[in-house]
Amino acid sequence: MSSLVQNYIGGGWRSASSTETHSVKNPASGAEIAQVPLSTSSDVDAAVQAAKAAFPGWRSTPSPVRARVLFRLKALLEEHKEELAVQLTKEHGKILAETRGEVQRGIENVEHACGVPTLMMGDTVEEISKGIDSASWRQPLGVFGIITPYNFPVMIPLWFWPYAVATGNTVVLKPSEQDPLTHQKIVDLAREAGLPDGVLNVVHGGREVVETMCDHPDIEGVSFVGSSDVAKIVYTRAGAAGKRVQTLGGAKNFLIVMPDADMDATLDACAGSIFGSSGQRCLAGSVVVGIGDAHHQIRERILDYASSIRIGDGLESTTQMGPVISGTHRDRVKEFINQGVADGATLALDGRGATVEGLEGGYWVGPTVFEDVAPGMSIASEEIFGPVASINRADSVEDAIEMMHSNRYGNACSLFTTSGHAAREFRYQAGISMVGINIGVAAPMAFFPFGGSRQSFFGDLKAAGKDGIAFYTDQRVVISRWSAVKADPHNLPKNS
C-alpha cells in the first residue's frame, strides 16, 4: 500500500481533515507511489494561523540571521541534490539530466535570496527641508500564499518562498497534487537548516485550497503559476479580496530562424526547447519559423532529430525524453494532435502511437511535428504542453513577429542569427517579456525577474530578482525632524 502524504503545519507533519485523496503515480510505469490528501478550508486556516503566529518573531529576526538559515539550506540542497533529482524523476518523469538542472536552478534562487541584507536596503536623503530627513525601509507584510504547478515542482516553489521568508514573511505553500513528494524532502531540509516552526507551511489539495487561499483575510498576497485561464481567475479573485497578486500563466513560444544562423547550433537549441521535459514547461518552444531559405534547412534537421529521440524511463541513462505527467494529460495532448489533423494541418511526425517495451502503463507521447498550420487552428493558438511543435515559413522577421503577436500569449521568444543588427531589431520589436538570442530556452537567472506579458502574466511585479523582493515587501517612508530650528518656508540660506 502506498504512503499517504501529510500537510506540514506549524513545524510538524499532520494528517489532513479530509479523507479524500489523489493518486500520485510514476508517469513512466503508471504505478502508484503515494496518495496525497485533498485538504479542506479548515486545513488552510490552520496553516495560516500557524504562519500568522510565527510572523512577529520571524519578522524581528535580524536579516543576516535569516540569510544564514538560507545559506544552510543551500548547502543541504547541494548535499542532497542527486537524491532530490532521482525522486523528482520518479514522480514527474523527466530525465535525470533535466531534474538535476531543475534542482540546480532552485538552488540558485535560494542562493540569490541569501543576499537579503543587501537586497532589502532602503534609501535616505537628509535635509529634505530645514532640519528634516527622509528614509525608506522595506518591511515584510505577513502571511503569503504560494500556489505552484506540476511541471517544475522543485524550482518553481523556490522562485517564491525563499524570497518571502528571507524578507521576513511567513508562507503557506500549495504544491501540485500530481508530484508533491520531492518538495516534502526540501521542507525537511529547511527545518534542518533552522527555519523556525510556522514560517513555512504546506497544504496539499485542489480547488478548495486555492479558493480559500485567495479569500482568506489573513493572507496578504498570493503567488501563482499555472494555466492562463486559472491565472486570470486567481488574479481576479485574490485581487478582489485586497491582496497583492502575481500570477504567471501559459505560453506559445516562437523560435525564429534566420538564413544566416548556425544551423547545427540552432538545431541543438531548438530541439532542447521543443522536446525537453516532454514539452511540459512554459518556456518550451512550440512554433518554429524559418525565414526564407532557413525554413527548409531547419525543417529537415528538426524532423531527423525528432524521429531519433529515445523515449523511456527518465532514470535510464540512454533515455532522451520521458513521459508526460499523467494519463489525463497524455489524452489531452493526443486530442490536440487529433484536432490539428482534423483542422487540415499536415502531420510530418506522429507521436500518438509511442510505446515503451516493459512500460506499457506509462504515459507516452512521442515527438510530434506539424506543418501547414493556419492561425485559426487550436494547435496554433493554444498551449499544448507536450512534445508537439509546428514548423512554419515566413518571408521576413517582421512577418514572423506578426505571426507571434497573433496569439494571446507573451511569455518568451528566440531569434537565431549571426547578425547583430537583426538581433537588436528583434529585441526591440518583439513585444515579449523574455527574449533569447541564439538561446532555445530564454530562462532568466535568479537575479533577473521571471514572467511574461499579455495573457502569460497577470500582475505588476514578477517572480525572483528585484521584483521578488519588492513583491514580498512594503516600502515604509519615514520623514523625521530632530531639530528645534524653525524651518524657513523657502529653504534658502541667508545672505551675509
C-alpha positions, 0 to 999 in steps of 0.5 A: 500500500502506498504512503499517504502524504501529510500537510506540514503545519506549524513545524510538524507533519499532520494528517489532513481533515479530509479523507479524500485523496489523489493518486500520485503515480510514476508517469513512466510505469503508471504505478502508484507511489503515494496518495496525497490528501485533498485538504479542506478550508479548515486545513488552510486556516490552520496553516495560516494561523500557524504562519500568522503566529510565527510572523512577529518573531520571524519578522524581528529576526535580524536579516543576516540571521535569516540569510544564514538559515538560507545559506544552510539550506543551500548547502543541504540542497547541494548535499542532497541534490542527486537524491532530490533529482532521482525522486523528482524523476520518479514522480514527474518523469523527466530525465535525470539530466533535466531534474538535476538542472531543475534542482540546480536552478532552485538552488540558485534562487535560494542562493540569490535570496541569501543576499537579503541584507543587501537586497532589502536596503532602503534609501535616505536623503537628509535635509529634505527641508530645514532640519528634516530627513527622509528614509525608506525601509522595506518591511515584510507584510505577513502571511503569503500564499504560494500556489505552484504547478506540476511541471517544475515542482522543485524550482518553481516553489523556490522562485517564491518562498525563499524570497518571502521568508528571507524578507521576513514573511511567513508562507503557506505553500500549495504544491501540485497534487500530481508530484508533491513528494520531492518538495516534502524532502526540501521542507525537511531540509529547511527545518534542518537548516533552522527555519523556525516552526510556522514560517513555512507551511504546506497544504496539499489539495485542489480547488478548495485550497486555492479558493480559500487561499485567495479569500482568506483575510489573513493572507496578504498576497498570493503567488501563482503559476499555472494555466492562463485561464486559472491565472486570470481567475486567481488574479481576479479573485485574490485581487478582489479580496485586497491582496497583492497578486502575481500570477504567471500563466501559459505560453506559445513560444516562437523560435525564429530562424534566420538564413544566416544562423548556425544551423547545427547550433540552432538545431541543438537549441531548438530541439532542447526547447521543443522536446525537453521535459516532454514539452511540459514547461512554459518556456518550451518552444512550440512554433518554429519559423524559418525565414526564407531559405532557413525554413527548409534547412531547419525543417529537415534537421528538426524532423531527423532529430525528432524521429531519433529521440529515445523515449523511456524511463527518465532514470535510464541513462540512454533515455532522451525524453520521458513521459508526460505527467499523467494519463489525463494529460497524455489524452489531452495532448493526443486530442490536440494532435487529433484536432490539428489533423482534423483542422487540415494541418499536415502531420510530418511526425506522429507521436500518438502511437509511442510505446515503451517495451516493459512500460506499457502503463506509462504515459507516452507521447512521442515527438510530434511535428506539424506543418501547414498550420493556419492561425485559426487552428487550436494547435496554433493558438493554444498551449499544448504542453507536450512534445508537439511543435509546428514548423512554419515559413515566413518571408521576413522577421517582421512577418514572423513577429506578426505571426507571434503577436497573433496569439494571446500569449507573451511569455518568451521568444528566440531569434537565431542569427549571426547578425547583430543588427537583426538581433537588436531589431528583434529585441526591440520589436518583439513585444515579449517579456523574455527574449533569447538570442541564439538561446532555445530556452530564454530562462532568466537567472535568479537575479533577473525577474521571471514572467511574461506579458499579455495573457502569460502574466497577470500582475505588476511585479514578477517572480525572483530578482528585484521584483521578488523582493519588492513583491514580498515587501512594503516600502515604509517612508519615514520623514523625521525632524530632530531639530528645534530650528524653525524651518524657513518656508523657502529653504534658502540660506541667508545672505551675509 
